Amino acid sequence: MSIILLVEDNHDIAAMVGDHLEAEGFEVDYAADGLTGLHLAVTERFDAIVLDLMLPGMDGMEVCRKLREEAGKDTPILMLTARDTLEDKVAGLDAGADDYLVKPFEMEELDARLNAMLRRASGEMTRQVMNVSDLSLDTGTFEAKRAGKSLTLTPICLKLLIALMKASPRVISRRDLERAVWDDIVPDSDALRSHLYNLRKVIDRPFDTPLLHTVQGLGYRLAELDGD
């Protein structure tokens, strides 16, 4: 049985979501504020976290950042938000959320996104070290390095890098990259572009030779190309 941490300060929404998840066979723990949610997420084991953005004490964005950057937790996070602008969505994903759901939402969509996250998290990958030029990624520890320098990647950028390295030196289509990150529940078209921009900032900009290339009309390629 999967254990879900629900962090939501609206008691009506929390009761509705909690009852629904329990009816679907999940075990649900609950927190009504960001500080309590952070404490539970750090000290207890959960298979996924459903995290509201607007919370008393500490907002969901900060909870997410602390879990990823300070606690080193990779528990899948589905962020709930009433903010539906692209900037807000991308900010949530960049903070470390794996997916987002805009309020009001249908329970069927909550189920689909939560189950997709759980499937991705449970997929086991044979440990190996992948290399493209001087860029390396250990798929067991998820440690990325370039020219011997450790790289810090968000969970979304890490998934993109894995897909690009697996395909290298071939071109991987935009659709295949989206599937690698979000399965079949893909956010709007600007989300992928934003995350690829952030990935480039980490793996290319501090270095002399670019590795991530856009192939117009086809997709993207991770390789050291002649002439670069």
LINWO-V67310 format. One record per residue. N is the residue number from 1. SS is DSSP state (H for helix, E for strand, C for the rest). OMEGA is omega in degrees with one decimal (* if undefined). Layout:
N|SS|OMEGA / N|SS|OMEGA
This chain:
1|C|178.7 / 2|C|-179.1 / 3|E|-176.2 / 4|E|170.6 / 5|E|178.1 / 6|E|179.1 / 7|E|-172.5 / 8|C|-176.9 / 9|C|176.9 / 10|C|-172.0 / 11|H|179.4 / 12|H|178.8 / 13|H|-179.9 / 14|H|-179.8 / 15|H|-179.2 / 16|H|-178.8 / 17|H|-179.6 / 18|H|178.6 / 19|H|-179.5 / 20|H|-178.9 / 21|H|177.1 / 22|H|177.3 / 23|H|178.7 / 24|C|175.5 / 25|C|177.9 / 26|C|167.1 / 27|E|-171.7 / 28|E|168.4 / 29|E|-167.4 / 30|E|170.6 / 31|E|-176.2 / 32|C|178.3 / 33|C|-174.1 / 34|H|-177.8 / 35|H|177.8 / 36|H|178.4 / 37|H|178.8 / 38|H|179.7 / 39|H|-180.0 / 40|H|-177.3 / 41|H|-179.4 / 42|H|-171.7 / 43|H|-178.0 / 44|C|178.7 / 45|C|176.0 / 46|C|177.4 / 47|C|177.1 / 48|E|179.2 / 49|E|171.7 / 50|E|-166.1 / 51|E|175.8 / 52|E|-179.3 / 53|C|-176.5 / 54|C|-177.0 / 55|C|173.6 / 56|C|176.3 / 57|C|178.3 / 58|C|-175.8 / 59|C|-175.1 / 60|H|178.7 / 61|H|-179.0 / 62|H|175.3 / 63|H|-178.9 / 64|H|-179.9 / 65|H|-178.3 / 66|H|178.1 / 67|H|-177.1 / 68|H|-168.6 / 69|H|-176.4 / 70|H|-178.2 / 71|C|179.6 / 72|C|-179.0 / 73|C|178.1 / 74|C|177.5 / 75|C|178.6 / 76|E|-177.6 / 77|E|171.7 / 78|E|-176.2 / 79|E|175.4 / 80|E|-177.9 / 81|E|172.9 / 82|C|179.9 / 83|C|-174.3 / 84|C|176.9 / 85|C|178.4 / 86|H|-177.4 / 87|H|179.8 / 88|H|179.9 / 89|H|-178.4 / 90|H|178.0 / 91|H|178.7 / 92|H|178.6 / 93|H|179.3 / 94|H|177.7 / 95|C|177.4 / 96|C|176.9 / 97|C|178.6 / 98|C|-179.2 / 99|E|178.4 / 100|E|179.7 / 101|E|-175.4 / 102|E|175.8 / 103|C|-8.9 / 104|C|-177.1 / 105|C|175.7 / 106|C|-178.9 / 107|H|179.1 / 108|H|178.6 / 109|H|174.6 / 110|H|178.8 / 111|H|-175.7 / 112|H|-178.0 / 113|H|179.8 / 114|H|179.9 / 115|H|176.8 / 116|H|177.4 / 117|H|-178.9 / 118|H|177.2 / 119|H|180.0 / 120|H|-176.9 / 121|H|-176.5 / 122|H|-179.5 / 123|C|-177.6 / 124|C|179.6 / 125|C|175.8 / 126|C|-175.8 / 127|C|175.2 / 128|C|173.3 / 129|E|178.4 / 130|E|-178.5 / 131|E|169.0 / 132|E|-174.0 / 133|C|-179.2 / 134|C|176.9 / 135|E|-179.7 / 136|E|177.4 / 137|E|174.7 / 138|E|-175.6 / 139|C|174.8 / 140|C|-179.2 / 141|C|-175.6 / 142|C|175.8 / 143|E|179.7 / 144|E|178.2 / 145|E|169.3 / 146|E|-176.7 / 147|C|178.2 / 148|C|-179.0 / 149|E|178.9 / 150|E|-178.8 / 151|E|177.7 / 152|C|-175.5 / 153|C|171.7 / 154|C|178.2 / 155|H|179.5 / 156|H|179.2 / 157|H|177.7 / 158|H|177.7 / 159|H|177.5 / 160|H|-179.1 / 161|H|178.6 / 162|H|-179.7 / 163|H|-179.7 / 164|H|-179.5 / 165|H|176.7 / 166|H|-177.2 / 167|H|-173.6 / 168|C|6.0 / 169|C|-179.2 / 170|C|173.4 / 171|C|175.0 / 172|E|-175.0 / 173|C|176.2 / 174|H|-177.6 / 175|H|179.6 / 176|H|175.7 / 177|H|178.3 / 178|H|178.8 / 179|H|-179.3 / 180|H|-177.6 / 181|H|-169.9 / 182|H|-173.0 / 183|C|-177.5 / 184|C|-179.4 / 185|C|-169.7 / 186|C|175.3 / 187|C|-175.9 / 188|C|-167.1 / 189|C|-177.7 / 190|H|-176.0 / 191|H|-179.4 / 192|H|-179.4 / 193|H|-179.4 / 194|H|-178.6 / 195|H|175.5 / 196|H|175.3 / 197|H|179.4 / 198|H|177.7 / 199|H|177.8 / 200|H|-179.8 / 201|H|-176.1 / 202|H|-170.6 / 203|H|-175.0 / 204|C|-168.4 / 205|C|180.0 / 206|C|-172.0 / 207|C|-174.1 / 208|C|-172.7 / 209|C|177.3 / 210|C|178.2 / 211|C|-176.8 / 212|E|-174.4 / 213|E|172.2 / 214|E|177.1 / 215|E|-169.6 / 216|C|176.5 / 217|C|-177.0 / 218|C|-177.8 / 219|E|-173.2 / 220|E|-178.8 / 221|E|173.7 / 222|E|-177.1 / 223|C|171.6 / 224|C|-173.2 / 225|C|176.6 / 226|C|177.1 / 227|C|178.6 / 228|C|*
